[in-house]
Amino acid sequence: MRTYRQLFRTPEFTPFFLTSALQVAAQTVSGLALGTQIYAATGSPLLSALAMFGPSLAQVIGAATLLSAADRLPPRAALTGLALVLGLGTAVQAVPGLPVWAAFAVLLGLGTAGSLGGGVRYGLLDEILAREGYLLGRSVLNMSAGAMQIGGFAVGGVLVSTLSARGTLLAGAALHVVAAAVARYGLGRRPPRATGRPSVADTWRTNVRLWSAGPRRTVFLALWVPNGLIVGCESLYVPYAPRHAGLLFACGAFGMLAGDMVTGRWVPQRWRQRLCVPLCLLLAVPYLLFALRPALPLAAAAVVLATAGYASSLPLQERLLSLTPDELGGHALGLHSSGMLTMQGVGAALAGGVAQWTSPATAMALLAAASVAVTLALAPGLRPRVTDPHLRGDGHLSRSPS
């Protein structure tokens, strides 16, 4: 599968795409509204930031407790139910007089549930498109997420001004309900990918199994750490350029869209695995320039170039699937998604702490240098090998090369 026309002609992909886009839009609008509401109630920038990005940190709880359900639930029912839960939780946050601690308790629950959603969603994408189409489909979802975030922040700002933060939260809840309806009536009924009852113990056993194989462990680390450190750099756009942070975020979204489009659509499969390390380095190296405190035009160009490196996640996910048994695909992709979001939250917190003691520019350069160091340390394990496409289970060959 090489074209977008083929992709959208695939049965079930269009409703799947719409469900994902609606949920990203709902989360973006709701996050902005909740952050505004918490700041108005407390005057705390820290609590406001946690209101917007706290769900990312809560992903680690779901990764440790819920992921065994990702392959053991019917995908359509799971996505529909999760969208309704997210809609209900978002509506609860709009209740007048809701204490701040209660709003954060709901936020923690929604973030934990979201970790299961990633495993179910991307496992289903692998079923709908099959392995040869997964990378193109994932790149389209990445581009859609970037576009929805840009539009969501813009529309959310207008809604907060016109409807108030509570009204915007209700609009976000409505988007979640619409996503649930699209999933319920647009997706086909499919059986679970694995049998057995989900449990915390089984989640831990599978996490240990996935982590125990060296090749998979290297891929997980490459998906989590370089990415998370660079998101830390992005979290400092506002203190670096208070009047132009929006421009830097827009440049970053453009670079990410361009990188995903080129890698997912036009890079031949035989080259993609060779690009894992170069793309991870591209993600970080331009940010080293911020040590010199570049002027806005040069900073914007560096951001566009760097964020194209986010496309490294596409060949890395492709490799992860090639190293994972089919019945654990959803769990592995959920672990990737939860770990990545958790590391992004950690990266943002680390960047803020370093910037507090130095400066935003210095902190961005230091985190970029750390990302480069991690990539170079992982590089030997990311080199393409003849046996990579045939490694399954615990890292052993499952079938002879074709």
C-alpha positions in Angstrom: 0.0 0.0 0.0 1.7 3.1 -1.2 -0.9 5.9 -1.9 -3.4 7.8 0.2 -6.2 6.9 -2.2 -5.5 3.2 -1.5 -5.4 3.9 2.2 -8.8 5.6 2.4 -10.4 3.0 0.2 -9.5 0.4 2.7 -12.7 -0.8 4.5 -13.0 0.7 8.0 -10.0 3.0 7.7 -12.0 6.2 7.2 -14.2 5.8 10.3 -11.1 4.7 12.3 -9.3 7.9 11.1 -12.3 10.1 12.0 -12.6 8.5 15.5 -8.9 9.2 16.2 -9.1 12.8 14.8 -12.2 13.6 16.8 -10.6 12.3 20.0 -7.4 14.4 19.5 -9.5 17.5 18.9 -11.6 16.8 22.0 -8.5 16.3 24.2 -6.8 19.4 22.8 -9.8 21.7 23.3 -10.6 20.2 26.8 -6.9 20.4 27.9 -6.8 24.1 27.0 -10.1 24.8 28.8 -9.1 22.9 31.9 -5.7 24.6 32.1 -7.4 28.0 31.8 -10.0 27.0 34.5 -7.4 25.7 36.9 -5.2 28.8 36.5 -8.2 31.1 37.1 -9.0 29.2 40.3 -5.5 28.9 41.7 -3.2 31.4 39.9 -0.6 28.6 39.7 1.3 28.2 36.4 2.5 24.8 37.7 -1.0 23.5 38.3 -2.2 24.9 35.0 0.5 23.1 33.1 -0.2 19.9 35.0 -3.9 20.3 34.1 -2.9 20.3 30.4 -0.1 17.7 30.4 -0.9 15.6 33.5 -2.6 12.9 31.5 0.7 12.1 29.8 2.3 11.4 33.2 -0.7 9.2 34.2 -0.1 7.0 31.2 2.5 5.1 33.2 -0.2 3.9 35.6 -2.2 2.4 32.8 0.9 0.9 31.3 1.5 -1.0 34.6 -2.1 -2.1 35.1 -4.4 -2.1 32.1 -2.4 -3.0 29.0 -3.2 -6.7 29.1 -6.7 -5.7 28.1 -5.6 -4.1 24.8 -5.5 -7.4 23.0 -8.3 -9.1 25.1 -11.2 -6.7 24.4 -13.3 -6.5 21.2 -11.8 -3.4 19.5 -15.0 -1.7 18.5 -16.6 -2.0 21.9 -13.4 -0.9 23.7 -13.0 2.2 21.6 -16.6 3.1 21.9 -16.7 2.6 25.6 -13.4 4.5 26.2 -14.7 7.5 24.2 -17.8 7.6 26.3 -15.8 7.4 29.5 -13.6 10.3 28.3 -16.7 12.3 27.4 -18.3 11.7 30.8 -15.1 12.6 32.7 -14.7 15.8 30.6 -18.3 16.7 31.4 -17.7 16.1 35.1 -14.7 18.6 35.0 -17.2 21.3 33.9 -19.4 20.9 37.0 -19.6 24.3 38.7 -17.8 24.4 42.1 -15.8 21.2 41.4 -12.8 21.3 43.8 -9.4 21.5 42.2 -8.3 18.2 43.8 -11.4 16.5 42.3 -10.6 17.9 38.8 -7.1 16.4 39.1 -8.5 13.1 40.4 -10.7 12.9 37.3 -7.7 13.9 35.1 -5.7 11.1 36.6 -8.4 8.6 35.8 -8.8 9.8 32.2 -5.0 9.6 31.6 -4.9 6.1 33.0 -7.8 5.0 30.7 -6.1 6.7 27.8 -3.1 4.3 28.0 -5.5 1.4 27.2 -6.9 3.4 24.3 -3.5 3.6 22.6 -3.0 -0.2 22.6 -6.5 -0.9 21.4 -6.4 1.8 18.7 -3.0 0.9 17.2 -3.6 -2.8 17.4 -6.8 -2.3 15.4 -4.9 -0.2 12.9 -2.5 -3.1 12.4 -5.5 -5.4 11.7 -7.3 -3.0 9.3 -4.2 -2.3 7.2 -2.0 -5.3 7.7 1.7 -4.9 8.3 2.5 -3.6 4.8 0.1 -0.7 5.2 0.6 0.1 8.9 3.4 2.7 8.4 1.5 4.7 5.9 -1.6 4.7 8.0 0.3 5.6 11.1 1.9 8.5 9.3 -1.5 9.8 8.3 -2.7 9.6 11.9 0.4 11.5 13.0 -0.3 14.2 10.5 -3.9 14.4 11.5 -3.0 14.7 15.2 -0.7 17.6 14.4 -3.4 19.4 12.4 -6.0 18.7 15.0 -3.8 20.1 17.8 -3.1 23.3 15.8 -6.8 23.7 15.0 -7.9 22.6 18.5 -5.8 25.1 20.3 -7.0 27.9 17.9 -10.7 26.9 18.2 -10.3 26.2 21.9 -9.0 29.7 22.5 -12.0 31.2 20.7 -14.4 28.9 22.6 -12.9 29.8 26.0 -13.3 33.5 25.2 -16.9 33.1 24.0 -18.3 30.2 25.9 -16.1 30.2 29.0 -13.8 27.4 30.1 -16.7 25.3 31.4 -18.6 25.7 28.1 -15.5 24.6 26.2 -15.2 21.5 28.4 -18.7 20.6 27.5 -17.9 21.1 23.8 -14.9 18.7 24.3 -17.2 16.2 26.0 -19.6 16.4 23.0 -16.7 15.7 20.6 -15.8 12.5 22.6 -19.5 11.4 22.3 -19.4 12.0 18.5 -16.2 9.9 18.3 -17.9 7.1 20.2 -20.8 7.2 17.7 -18.4 7.0 14.7 -16.6 4.1 16.3 -19.8 2.2 17.1 -21.5 2.6 13.7 -18.4 2.9 11.4 -16.2 0.1 12.6 -16.9 -3.6 12.1 -17.2 -6.2 14.9 -14.0 -8.0 15.5 -13.0 -10.6 18.1 -10.2 -9.9 20.6 -6.7 -10.6 19.3 -5.8 -12.7 22.3 -7.7 -15.0 24.7 -7.8 -15.0 28.5 -8.9 -12.5 31.2 -7.0 -9.3 31.5 -5.4 -8.6 34.8 -2.7 -6.5 36.4 -0.5 -9.6 36.9 -0.8 -10.4 33.2 0.0 -6.9 32.3 3.2 -7.1 34.2 4.1 -10.5 32.8 3.6 -9.3 29.2 5.5 -6.1 29.9 8.4 -8.2 31.3 8.2 -10.5 28.3 8.3 -7.6 25.8 11.1 -5.9 27.7 13.2 -9.0 28.1 14.2 -9.3 24.5 17.2 -7.1 23.7 16.2 -6.0 20.2 12.7 -4.9 21.4 14.1 -3.2 24.5 16.4 -1.1 22.3 13.5 -0.1 20.1 11.3 0.9 23.1 14.1 3.1 24.4 14.6 4.7 21.0 10.9 5.4 20.8 10.7 6.9 24.3 13.8 8.7 25.3 15.1 10.9 22.4 11.5 11.9 21.7 10.7 12.8 25.3 13.8 14.9 25.7 13.0 17.0 22.6 9.4 17.5 23.8 11.2 19.0 26.8 12.8 21.5 24.5 9.5 22.4 22.9 8.0 23.0 26.4 10.4 26.0 26.7 9.2 27.9 23.6 7.1 30.2 25.7 9.9 31.4 28.1 12.4 31.4 25.2 10.2 33.6 22.9 7.1 34.8 24.9 5.7 36.9 22.0 6.5 34.3 19.3 5.9 30.9 20.9 2.9 30.3 18.7 5.1 30.7 15.6 7.6 28.2 16.9 4.8 25.7 17.7 3.4 26.2 14.2 6.8 25.7 12.7 7.2 22.5 14.7 3.9 21.2 13.5 4.8 21.9 9.9 8.2 20.1 10.3 6.5 17.1 11.9 3.8 16.9 9.1 6.5 17.1 6.4 8.7 14.5 8.0 5.8 12.1 8.4 4.5 12.6 4.9 7.9 12.0 3.3 8.8 9.0 5.4 5.4 7.4 5.3 4.6 8.0 1.7 7.8 8.2 -0.4 10.7 6.5 1.4 11.0 2.9 0.1 10.8 0.2 2.6 14.4 -1.0 2.0 15.6 2.4 3.2 13.4 3.0 6.2 15.2 0.9 8.8 18.5 2.7 7.8 16.9 6.0 8.7 16.1 5.2 12.3 19.3 6.6 13.7 19.7 9.6 11.3 16.1 10.7 12.0 16.6 10.4 15.8 19.8 12.6 15.4 17.9 15.0 13.2 15.3 15.4 16.0 18.0 16.7 18.4 21.0 18.2 16.5 19.3 21.5 15.3 18.4 22.3 19.0 22.1 22.5 19.8 22.0 25.8 18.0 19.9 27.3 20.8 23.0 27.4 23.0 23.9 30.5 20.9 20.4 32.0 21.5 19.6 32.4 17.8 17.3 35.1 16.5 13.7 34.2 15.7 14.2 33.4 12.0 17.1 31.0 12.6 15.3 29.5 15.6 12.2 28.8 13.5 14.3 27.2 10.8 16.0 25.0 13.4 12.6 23.9 14.8 11.2 23.0 11.3 14.3 20.9 10.6 14.4 19.2 14.0 10.7 18.3 14.2 10.9 16.5 10.8 12.9 14.0 12.9 9.8 12.9 14.7 9.2 10.7 11.7 11.8 8.3 13.3 8.9 6.8 15.2 7.5 5.3 12.0 10.3 2.9 11.0 10.8 2.2 14.8 7.2 1.2 15.1 7.5 -0.9 12.0 10.5 -2.7 13.6 8.7 -3.1 16.9 5.9 -4.9 15.1 8.3 -7.1 13.3 9.8 -8.2 16.6 6.5 -8.8 18.4 4.0 -11.8 18.1 0.7 -10.9 16.5 -1.3 -11.6 19.6 0.8 -9.1 21.6 0.8 -6.3 19.0 -1.8 -4.1 20.7 0.0 -4.5 24.0 3.4 -3.6 22.5 2.0 -0.6 20.7 0.2 0.5 23.9 3.4 0.2 25.9 5.2 2.3 23.2 2.5 5.0 23.3 2.2 5.1 27.1 6.0 5.1 27.6 6.4 7.9 25.0 3.8 10.1 26.5 5.2 9.5 30.0 8.7 10.4 28.8 7.3 13.5 27.2 5.9 14.6 30.5 9.2 13.8 32.2 11.1 15.7 29.5 8.9 18.8 30.0 9.4 18.6 33.8 13.2 18.1 33.4 13.4 21.0 31.0 11.5 23.3 33.3 13.8 22.4 36.2 17.0 23.0 34.2 15.7 26.2 32.8 14.9 27.4 36.3 18.6 27.2 37.2 20.1 28.2 33.9 18.1 29.7 31.1 15.5 28.4 28.5 18.1 28.4 25.7 20.7 26.6 27.8 18.2 24.0 28.9 17.1 23.3 25.3 20.7 22.8 24.2 21.5 20.5 27.1 18.4 18.3 26.6 19.3 18.2 22.9 22.8 17.0 23.7 21.4 14.4 26.0 19.1 13.2 23.2 22.0 12.9 20.8 24.0 10.9 23.4 21.1 8.5 24.0 20.7 7.9 20.2 24.4 7.3 19.7 24.4 4.8 22.6 21.4 2.9 21.1 22.7 3.1 17.5 24.5 -0.2 17.5 21.3 -2.0 18.4 19.3 -0.1 15.7 21.4 -1.1 12.7 19.4 -3.1 10.1 20.0 -6.8 10.3 19.0 -9.5 7.8 17.1 -11.3 10.5 15.1 -8.3 11.9 11.9 -8.9 9.9 11.7 -12.5 11.1 12.4 -11.9 14.8 9.3 -12.6 16.9 8.3 -13.6 20.4 11.4 -13.4 22.6 13.9 -12.4 19.9 14.3 -15.8 18.1 13.6 -16.7 14.5 10.0 -17.8 14.0 10.2 -18.7 10.3 12.8 -19.0 7.6 13.6 -15.9 5.5 11.3 -15.5 2.5 
